Amino acid sequence: MSICTRFAPSPTGYLHIGGARTALFSWLYARHHGGEFILRIEDTDRERSTTEAVNAILEGMAWLGLSYDRGPFYQTEHLNRYRQVIQQLLASGHAYHCYCTREELEAMRTEQMERKEKPRYDGRCRHRTEPREGVRPVVRFRTPEEGVTVVDDMVRGKVAFQNSELDDLIIARSDGTPTYNLTVVVDDMDMGISHVIRGDDHLNNTPRQINILKALGVEPPRYGHLPMILGPDGTKLSKRHGAVSVMVYREEGYLPEALLNYLVRLGWSHGDQEIFTLDELVRMFDIAEVNQSASAVNPEKLLWLNQHYIKVQEPDHVARELRWHLGRIGIDPADGPEPRSVVLAQRDRCRTLREMAESSAFFYREFSEYDEKAFRKNLNQDALPVLQALHDGFRALGRWEKEALHQVVMRTAEVLDLKLGKVALPLRVALTGGTASPAIDETLELVGRERTIARIERAQARISAEAA
């Protein structure tokens, strides 16, 4: 069998982590089996679908690196095809026009609830042969009244649905527009989808879709329904738990590899392994290993993974993301050291790239003020001869390289008979405005000759002004 999966979001909002996990599992299944992965935008809900949401989905997929082989396809471009299939079902007797008014349906529902029955359409128009004047009908699918529809679920195993419990769902509204359960069936059929991997909130739709496919003479795809993602407290995932756009994770400083590794472990495992390369995931992924129970998010684990990937990913790759974060805080990366060098200096110190960008801003632009506590403790009259010796040493230096800069700092400590901290700490505050930075020789190399000398002179002037 030729394997073909799809991710089919509705563009009524951003791509959140639940949708991203569904896309990832569908992508991994296709890649593992050497198949195709399709992106389909289910945009028939015209009132709620927006161009901004479509762009957010495409942007999120691109950032995560979940490339698709075909698409994106848009359902609104296939409306004539859906109408054709609806007519086919009407002609074959698998669908019929329903002329019930909204008031009649409400009355039916009320009576059923009063009898403590499950509210459902009772099929009263199934055998109607004449139209009803003044009523624009909907089209309903004629669900089999007997038998069982079995979903052979790749995650949950066999799930049986009594056809008698499935009412005749609407497949076309009174204005002729198709409904979800019809469009998804036609698209899956026309696109040759072999395996549908989606959230378990769709499980109840699956027997209905299987019945429509069978009415069209098509073998249904295999289905796999993924369990929910819950908040850390076991409740339904909300924005406060992280049910936000995946691009918010980028804004917060996460690498796409970290988020993918985190998402795949929300419901899937491979022994005790926690960290996977993308190649390993493609090779190891087996949907049979997806848990049936819901998974809870763990923000601390995501941070731990992110710090790991910042440390081990190719510095050039991390630097590309860091450039984006520097731009977001108004810094032009061309105004300072190569971001790759900053990554190498800062990667053991930062858990997110946003943190790295903010803590590296002094490499690219002047800081506005000193940390007052750090200034009082380290930049006083005793620091003036230290700063002057360093100033003279740096000005005389031939090559601005880490090893040579280290020697200037060490020599200054020796000449002035001071412990290294009494030299390095005043210098660090002068260079950065505070006490946090990479090793002092790395910091000097990245700040650069001109900025270093200018900042030492600035610190000396501030000490003198304070004394006056």
N, C-alpha and C positions, 0 to 999 in steps of 0.2 A: 504494500500500500504506500502511496505517496503521501507523506505527512504534510499537513498544512494547518497551521493554527492562526488565530487572529486575536487582536485586541480591539475592542469595539466600544470606546467610551462615548457617552453623550456629552456634547459641548455645552453643558448648562452650568459649568463651574470649572475650577482648576483640576489638575491632575494631582490627586492626593495619594498618600502612601498605600491605601488599600488598592486603588487602581494601578499604582505603579507595581505593586507586588503581583497583581494579576497579569499585567503586561510582562513582567520578568519571568514568571513561571511559564507563560505561553511561549515566550521567546526562547527560554532554555529548552523546553520540550522540542520545539522545532529544530533548534540548533543541534541538540543531542542526537536527533534522528536524521540529521542531514536534510531536513525539510524546509518549507517556506513559512515565513511569518508575515502576516498582513496587518496593516493598520486601517481600520474602518471607522469613520466618524458618523455616529448615528444621530443625525441632525434633523430628524423629521419633526421634532417638537420646536416649531418655529418661534413660538412665543418665548421660550426659555433659552434656546440656543443662541450663542453670540460668537461673533468673530474673535473677540478677545479670549473667550474660552477655548476656541479651536487653536489659536496661537499659543495659549498656555500649555495645551496638551502637546503640541508639536515641539515646543521649546523644552518641555520636561523630558520628552522621549529622547531628544537630541542630546541634552545634557547627560542623561543617564547612559547614553551610548547604546540604546536599544534600537538598532537599525532594523528597518522593515524591508522586505524584498519586493512587496507590491503595496501601492497606496501612496498617500492616504486616499481612500475612496469615501465619497460623501453620499449618504442615502438620498438626499434631495435631488441628486442627479439621476436617480433610478425610479422616479415616481411612475413613469409609463410602464415600466416592467412590473411594478407591484400591481398596478391596475389590471395588467394582462393576466397575472396569476389569480387575482380575485375573480375575474371573469371565468377563468379555467375552472376554479373550484365551484362557482355557481353552475356552470354548464354540466359539470360531472355530478352534481347533487351533493357535493361535500360542503356546500355553503348555501345560505338562503337569506332573503331580505327579512328584516325584523322591523315592524311598524309600531312597536310599543312606544308610547310617549314616556317622557321622564316621570310624569305624575303616576302613570300606571306601574312603572318599574318601582317607584318608591312605595306605592301601596302594596305591591307584591312582596317587597322586602319587609315591610312592617308586619304583614300577616304572617310571614314565615317566622319572624322573630317572636311574635306572640305565641306561635305554636312551638317555640323553642327548636325551630329547625335552622339549619345552616342557610343563610341568605344566598340565593343563587337564582339565575334565570331558569324559569321552568319550561322553556321550550314551546311556549304557546303559539309562536309564529312558525314553527317547524313545518307545518303542513298547510300554511296559508298559500293560496294559489292566486289570489287577486290583490292588487295594490290597495292601499288605504288612502283615500283622497285627503290631501292637505298635510300629509306626513311624509317627510323625507326619511327613508329607511336607512338603517345601518345594515351592514352585512355581518352575519354571524357564521362561524364555523360549526358544522354539524358534528359534534363530538360523538364517538361511538357510545351507545348507551349501556353496553355490556362489556365484560372482559376487563383485563388488567393491562395497564401500560407499565412496563418495567424499565427503569433507568439503570443501566449497568454502569454505575458511576466509578470512575477510576480512583476516587478518593474514598467514597463511602461504601463501595460495594453495591449490591443490587438493592434498589429502592422501588417498591411497588406502589402504584396508584390505581385505585378503582376508577374506571372510566365513568361510572355512575356518579362519582363525586366531582367530576370536572364538568362545569356547565359550558354552554355554547358561547365561547368568547367572541367578542366583536373583533373582526379583522379589518373592517373599514368603517370609518365614522360616517355620519349623515352627509358630510360635505365631500365624501369620496376619498379622504386622506386615509392611508393605511395606518394600522396600529403596530406597536412594537413587535408583538408576537408573529405578525405576518411578515414584516420587513426583515426581521432577523433570520427567519426561516428561508426566505427567498435569497438573501445575500449569502447565507451559509451554503445553500444549494448551488447557486451560480458561481461562487468563488471556489468551490471544491474543498470546503473546510472539512478536514477529517477528524479533528479533535477540538472540542470547545472547552477551554479552561476558564472558569469565571467564579465569582463569589457565590456562596451558598444561598444568598438572598434570591438567586434565580432558580433554585431547585424546583420550586412549585410551577415555574413556567415550562420546565423541560418536558413533562409528559404532553402538554398541549402542543409544544413545537414538534415533538416526535409524531403525534397524530396528524398534524398538518403535512409533514414531510411524507408520511406513509400515504396520505391521500393524494399526494403529487407523484407517487410512485418512486420515491427517492429513499435510499438507505440513509438513516440518520447518522450523524457523526457520533463519535464517542464523547461522553461528557465527563468532566471532572469539576466538582464544586468545592471551592476552597473555604475553609472555616473563617469566621470573622476575626478581625483584629480588635482587641480590647485595650482600654486604657490600663495604666499600671495598677489601678484599684479594682480591675475586673469589670468595670462598667463600659458601656458603649463608648467607642472612641469619639472624642470631640476635639475642638480646636485647642483646648487647653492641654490635651494629651499629645497633640502633634498631628491632628487630622487637618493639615494645612497643605497648601501647594508644595510639591517637591521642590519648587524653585525657592521657597522660603528656607529650605534646608541649605540650598546653595548660599543664600544671603547670610545665613547664620554661620557659614564657614565650613560646611561639610564637603568632602570629596565625593564624587559620584560613586567611586568604588566602595567607599565605606557604607554609603546608603544602600547600595545593592547587596553587599555582604550582610548588612543588618536585616534587610527585607527578606532575603532568602531564608534566614533562620527563623523568621516568624511563620512557623508551620512546617518547615522541612529541616531535616538533619541528616548527617552522614557520619555515623559513629559519634565520637566526641570532638570532631574537628570543628573549630569555631571560625577560622580564617581561611578564605578560599580566594584564589585568583579566578578571574573570569573563565580562563581555559579549564580550570579544575571544575568549576560549576557546570560548564557545558558537558564535560566528560562524565561527571558523577551524577548529574541530576536524574532522579527517577521519581515520577509523580506518585508511584506506589508508596514512597516513603513520606509523603505529605501527611501530617497528623490530621485526624478527624476533629480534634478539639480546638477551640479558639486559642489564639496566642495573645499575650499581653505585651505591650511596648515597654521598653526599658531604656529610657534616655541616657542613663549612665553607660550602658553597654555601647550605645551608638557613639558616645564621646570617646570611649576606650578604643573602639574600632577606628574612629577617625584619626586619633593620635597615632595609632599604629600605621595607618596608610600614609599619613604625612611623613612619617619617618622612613618608610620602606619604598614608597613609590619613586619613580624616576624624578630627580629634582626638576628637570625641565617641565615635566607634566604638572607637578605641584606649582611651579612658578607661573605657568599659564593661568591657573586659577587665582594665584596670588595677585597677578596683574589686575584681574577683574576686581578683586577686593580693594586694591589700592585705588583704582579708579572710582570706586563707590564712595571713598572718603575724601575725594577731591585731590588725589595725588597722581601726578604724571610719573609713571615708572622711569621715564627718560631723565628725570631730574635727580637721579641718584644711582646707587649701585644696581647691577643686574639682579633682578628678582631671584634668579637661580642661586646667587651667592647669599642672599638673605635667607632663602629656604634652608641652605646648608647650615647657616649660623643659628637659625631659630627653631629648626624642626624638633629638637629635643625639648623645647620649652613651651610649645603651644599645642593646645588641643584642637583648636579650630583655625581656619585661615583668616577669619575675621579678626580673631585675637592676634594672629601673626601680623596682619596688616596694621592694626592699631598700635601694636607695640613696636612696630618698625617704622612708624611715621617719621621719627627723628632722623632717619637716614636720608630722607628726601626733602624735608622742609624744616624750618626753624621752629622750635617749640616756643610757645608764647610766654611761659613762666616756669620757674623752678618749683619742684616739690619743696614746700617751705621747711618741713622737718629735715629733709635731706640736705637742704642748703645750710641750715643753721648748724647741723652736726659736722658737715664735711667741708664746707666752703667758708672758712674763717681766716683770720690773719695768719694762722699757722700754715694754711694751705698756699699762701702766696709764693713763698720760695719754691715749693713743690711745682706749682703751675708754671713758674718762670723757667725752672730747669727743664721741664718737659717741653715747654714752648721752644726753648733754644735748641733742644735735641731734635725735635721734629722738623724745625726749619732747616737744620743742617743735614737732614737725612737725604741720601741720594734716591733710593728706590722706596716707594711707599708699599712695603710688603709686610705681612704679618710677622715674620721672623725678626726683621729689622726693627719693627715697632716694639716688639716684645723686649728686645735688647735695650732700647731707649728707656723703657719703663723700669727694667731691672737695674740698669746703670744709675738711674736717678735715685732709686731706693738705696743703692750702695753708697753713692756719693754723699747723700744726705743722712746716711746711717738710720734709715727708717724701715719699718716692716713694710712688706709689699702692699698691704691693705691701706696704709697711710698715704700711699702714692696712687694706687688704682682707684680707690673710692672717690677722692676729690676729682680725679680725672673723669670718672664715669658720670658724676653729677654734672660736671662742666659740659660734657658731650651730649648727655641725654636729658638733663633736667631732673633726673631721678636716680634711683639706685638699681634699677632692673635693666639688664642688657646682656647680650652674649659676653663671652670672655673679652677682656679689655683689648687684647691685640686684634681680635676679629672685629670688635666694635670700631676701633681706630681705622682699620683697613677699609671698612664699609662706609664710614662717615666721610673719609677722604681728607687729603692734606689741607685744602683751603678751608673747609668747614671746621676741621679740628683746630687749626690755628685761630680762626675767627672766634670759635666758641670758648677757647681758653682765654682769649683776650676779653671776651664778654664777661666771663666769670671773674677775671681779675678786676675789671672795672666795677662790677657789682659789689665785690668784697670791699673795694676801696670806698665806694659810695656809702656802703653800710657803716663803715668805720667813721666816715666823716660826719 
